[in-house]
């Protein structure tokens, strides 16, 4: 599997930094994972957005899905769709994803044809039992966040990527991350006493999770622009002794 970082700023885009967005590739299949602010721009810089074979959204906060509206414009109106590419892109998300994304794309046109996105997408709920999306075995775990949100475990050819999505600390994370080859974990803030509780992980919590789960590598993402990356890295390093990196926009990782 190959993981490409389209954006990794937490909660909002930062200066010259996109919000959450990733590509996961295997056997020629291109899976989009999140599509937050600015990520469609980065995607166009490295490949055609029509290369996407499916899109998975862990939850529907804007920093994880706001560029869906722009993708819809591209897929509906681009004059040069590559030959042989399906017209309808499979999209997976929480139960209300279709209506929420209709509202994002056409908030004042709910009674008009523009609000029907089934010409360019098929919508399905995230699989909470092991299922296949292209070559990947995928299972979603509901996590602790102010809106319905999921972490994802994605496996292919004996390798596993565990992705926390956005979450506060909760017991299901240990199952999600168990023995993962790579844990892609959010760590939005440092472990300060005055940080909001039950919304995001700290560097300490991401590192402790990786250690408990015996993850072989920890990639830290979703650091808020107002947070100090060096402090988050130091927190995670103090709690986890394995390979550790803060991801960067544009980086590529082989899993």
Residue pairs with C-beta under 8 A, 6 or more apart in sequence:
1 24
1 25
1 26
1 136
1 154
1 156
1 157
1 159
1 161
1 254
1 255
2 23
2 24
2 25
2 26
2 252
2 253
2 254
2 255
3 22
3 23
3 24
3 161
3 182
3 184
3 219
3 252
3 253
3 254
3 255
4 22
4 23
4 24
4 25
4 46
4 251
4 252
4 253
5 21
5 22
5 221
5 247
5 248
5 249
5 250
5 251
5 252
5 253
6 18
6 21
6 22
6 23
6 39
6 42
6 43
6 249
7 13
7 17
7 18
7 19
7 20
7 21
7 36
7 37
7 38
7 39
7 42
7 249
8 17
8 18
8 20
8 221
8 222
8 223
8 247
8 248
8 249
9 17
9 18
9 19
9 20
9 63
9 222
9 223
9 224
9 225
10 19
10 20
10 63
10 186
10 188
10 200
10 221
10 222
10 223
10 224
10 225
10 227
11 19
11 63
11 188
11 200
11 222
11 224
11 225
12 19
12 37
12 63
12 224
12 225
13 19
13 36
13 37
13 38
13 63
13 225
14 225
15 225
17 38
17 225
17 249
18 36
18 37
18 38
18 39
18 41
18 42
18 249
19 36
19 37
19 38
19 39
19 62
19 63
19 64
19 66
20 34
20 36
20 39
20 63
20 64
20 221
20 222
21 32
21 33
21 34
21 35
21 36
21 38
21 39
21 42
21 43
21 67
22 32
22 33
22 34
22 163
22 184
23 30
23 31
23 32
23 33
23 43
24 30
24 31
24 33
24 136
24 154
24 161
25 31
26 134
26 135
26 136
26 156
26 157
27 134
27 135
27 156
29 53
29 54
29 134
29 135
29 136
30 47
30 51
30 52
30 53
31 52
31 53
31 54
31 55
31 56
31 133
31 134
31 136
31 154
32 43
32 52
32 54
32 55
32 56
33 55
33 56
33 58
33 152
33 163
34 56
34 57
34 58
34 64
34 65
35 55
35 57
35 64
35 65
35 66
35 67
35 68
35 71
36 62
36 63
36 64
36 65
36 66
36 67
37 62
37 63
37 66
37 67
38 67
39 67
40 49
40 67
40 70
40 71
40 74
42 249
42 250
43 49
48 82
49 71
49 74
49 75
50 75
50 78
50 81
50 82
50 85
52 89
53 89
53 90
53 134
54 89
54 90
54 91
54 92
54 133
54 134
55 68
55 71
55 89
55 90
55 91
55 92
56 91
56 92
56 93
56 126
56 133
56 138
56 152
57 64
57 65
57 68
57 91
57 92
57 93
57 94
57 97
58 64
58 93
58 126
58 140
58 149
58 150
58 151
58 152
58 163
58 165
58 166
59 65
59 93
59 94
59 145
59 147
59 148
59 149
59 150
59 165
59 166
60 93
60 94
60 96
60 97
60 100
60 101
60 147
60 148
61 147
61 166
64 165
64 166
65 93
65 101
65 104
66 104
68 101
68 104
68 105
69 101
69 104
69 105
72 101
72 105
72 117
72 120
72 121
75 89
75 120
75 121
76 119
76 120
81 87
87 119
87 120
88 118
88 119
88 120
88 121
88 122
89 120
89 121
89 122
90 121
90 122
90 124
90 133
91 97
91 98
91 101
91 121
91 122
91 123
91 124
92 123
92 124
92 125
92 126
92 127
92 133
93 101
93 123
93 125
93 126
94 125
94 126
94 147
94 148
94 149
94 150
95 125
95 148
96 148
97 123
97 125
98 117
98 121
98 123
101 117
101 123
102 110
102 115
102 116
102 117
103 110
105 114
105 115
105 117
106 112
106 114
106 115
109 115
117 123
126 140
126 150
126 152
127 133
127 138
127 139
127 140
128 139
128 140
128 141
128 142
129 139
130 137
130 138
130 139
131 137
131 138
131 139
132 138
135 156
136 154
136 155
136 156
137 154
137 155
137 156
138 152
138 153
138 154
138 155
139 152
139 153
140 150
140 151
140 152
140 153
141 150
141 151
141 152
141 153
141 172
141 173
141 175
141 176
142 148
142 149
142 150
142 172
143 149
143 150
143 151
143 164
143 165
143 166
143 167
143 168
143 170
143 172
143 173
143 176
144 167
144 168
144 169
144 170
144 198
145 165
145 166
145 167
145 168
145 199
146 199
149 165
149 166
149 167
150 165
151 162
151 163
151 164
151 165
151 167
151 172
151 173
151 176
152 162
152 163
152 165
152 176
153 160
153 161
153 162
153 163
153 176
153 180
154 160
154 161
154 162
154 163
155 161
159 181
159 255
160 179
160 180
160 181
160 182
161 180
161 181
161 182
161 184
161 255
162 176
162 177
162 178
162 180
162 182
162 183
162 184
162 213
162 215
163 184
163 185
164 173
164 176
164 177
164 183
164 184
164 185
164 186
164 201
164 206
164 209
165 186
166 186
166 188
166 199
166 200
166 222
167 173
167 186
167 200
167 201
168 197
168 198
168 199
168 200
168 201
169 201
169 205
169 209
173 209
173 213
174 209
174 212
174 213
176 213
177 183
177 185
177 209
177 210
177 212
177 213
177 215
178 213
178 214
179 213
179 214
179 215
179 216
180 213
180 215
180 216
181 215
181 216
181 217
181 255
182 215
182 216
182 217
182 218
182 219
182 253
182 255
183 209
183 210
183 213
183 215
183 217
183 218
183 219
184 219
184 221
184 247
185 201
185 206
185 209
185 210
185 218
185 219
185 220
185 221
186 200
186 201
186 206
186 220
186 221
186 222
187 200
187 201
187 202
187 203
187 205
187 206
187 220
187 221
187 222
187 223
187 232
187 235
187 236
188 199
188 200
188 201
188 202
188 222
188 223
188 224
188 227
189 195
189 200
189 202
189 224
189 227
189 232
190 202
190 203
190 227
190 228
190 231
190 232
190 235
191 202
191 203
191 204
191 205
191 235
192 202
195 202
200 222
201 209
202 232
202 235
203 220
203 231
203 232
203 233
203 234
203 235
203 236
203 239
204 235
204 236
204 238
204 239
206 218
206 220
206 232
206 235
206 236
206 239
206 240
207 218
207 235
207 236
207 237
207 238
207 239
207 240
207 244
208 239
208 240
209 215
210 218
210 236
210 239
210 240
210 242
210 244
211 239
211 240
211 241
211 242
215 242
216 242
216 243
217 242
217 243
217 244
218 236
218 240
218 242
218 243
218 244
218 245
219 244
219 245
219 246
219 247
219 253
220 232
220 233
220 236
220 244
220 245
220 246
220 247
221 246
221 247
223 229
223 232
223 246
229 246
232 246
233 244
233 246
236 244
237 244
247 253
